[in-house]
Amino acid sequence: MASITALGTGSGLDLEGLLTKLMGVEQQPLVALQKKQTSYESTISSLGSLSSVLSSLQTAAAAMVPDTGTTAANKYASYKASSADTSIATASASSSAATGTYSLTDIKLATAQQIQKTGVTVPTGAGTLSIQVGTDAAVDVSIEAGSSLSDVVSAINESGAGVSASIVSSVDNGVTTDHLFVTSNTAGAANTISIKGSGTDWDNSGFNYSGAATNDWSQTADTGTDASLSINGIKTTSASNTLTTAVSGLTINLVKAGSTTVTVTKDSTSSLTSVLNAFVTAYNSANTKMGSLGTYNATTKVAGALQGDATLRTAKSQLTNLMFDTVAGGSSDIQRLTDIGISLAKDGSLSLDTTKLNEAITSDYSSVANLVAKVGKAYDTTLDNIVGTSGSLVTATQSYTNMVSALKDRETELSDRLDKIEARYRKQFTALDNLISQLNSTSSYLTQQLKSTSSSSSS
């Protein structure tokens, strides 16, 4: 609204105060709209905090559901592989592993081919080295004119050709000789090195190598071999020191030659306990938030921000009913969450009796896993209808958002109208102020004239 300037200067009346009181009355509809807007915005904020805890609960519920193609029994069964001597081999197991002990004997590591060129003379012209490892595509390494052996090594190492190059220098009777070593980055007998030079003098420089000790090239240290070992007496080989298919569900990493044993064990308790604890924690957080938002606190005499809200009331009812309505089905005695140690308190919170859970797992692990997965799916689906993109909370929030937007439009219109009303009042009061000021001046003039006339008559 327009700023208020002082009135009543001419009349001596408190016209500014009168205008303020009049405008206070005129502004009541605007104040009512602003209060309603504040209330709606508070509701939107409360719906947001409710959505947050329910989304966390949905995340916990979704974690209870097996991935497509995975059974509940496999999801919650964790397998651990341990090696008797980790300096010889290490191992890890997946859910498809079988429990038991595996004897690893006669371990021989896979090695990478390494070749050596002695007495290296680098051509003065530019050229290209085409390097291939095994059946991989050949990589061309450009060598600039005037390069030293160190430059050649750097060019090879920076090319990504699948090999590593280095220089070893020897001194004999004061004479230094450079040796070029090229090693395959990939172990295994099939990953042999092939080098072909082209360009000025490079095709005849002696840098060519194609699997034989020619042109001053010699195979040293390793010719490239596959790993080999016996697993429970059955011999197997691998191009790599990491075996992923030798034993189903088991990954074996060979560290050095020797023998050791790998033991695979199954844990059916930890994963189930973990997901249920996470679910209970998330549920209790949601229950506490729903309670604080939807109930009246007799001590503080403050009502929850969503007391009486239909969306909150429906959500709370649905989540509570699922505790009792979700059953495993089938002939097992394990049908509801109460059968595996989850209980509901008077305040709506959950608790998990791990002793009862462990007893249920021991007696019928598969039924426990299936029940937990079914409960997770039920809550995930229900919560998606509440906090999902088309859920009831999203719809309610959007409805309040639209109402706030409409209120703001009405407030703008009303504010503009109040500006005009205040301007009209100010114009009228200014005219009144001027009129009274003129009347006061006239009154003063007449009074003086009367006094003057009275004085003349007396004389």
Secondary structure, 3 states (H helix, E strand, C coil): CCCCCCCCCCCCCCHHHHHHHHHHHHCHHHHHHHHHHHHHHHHHHHHHHHHHHHHHHHHHHHCCCCCCCCCHHHHHCEEEEEECCCCCEEEEECCCCCCEEEEEEEEECCECCEEEEECCCCCCCCEEEEEEECCCCCEEEEECCCCCHHHHHHHHHCCCCCEEEEEEEEEECCEEEEEEEEEECCCCCCCCEEEEEEECCCCCCCCCEECCCCCCEEECCCCCECEEEEECCEEEEECCCEEEEEECCEEEEECCCEEEEEEEEEECCHHHHHHHHHHHHHHHHHHHHHHHHHCEECCCCEECCCCCCHHHHHHHHHHHHHHHHCCCCCCCCCCCHHHHCEEECCCCCEEECHHHHHHHHHHHHHHHHHHHHHHHHHHHHHHHHHHCCCCHHHHHHHHHHHHHHHHHHHHHHHHHHHHHHHHHHHHHHHHHHHHHHHHHHHHHHHHHHHHHHHHHHHC
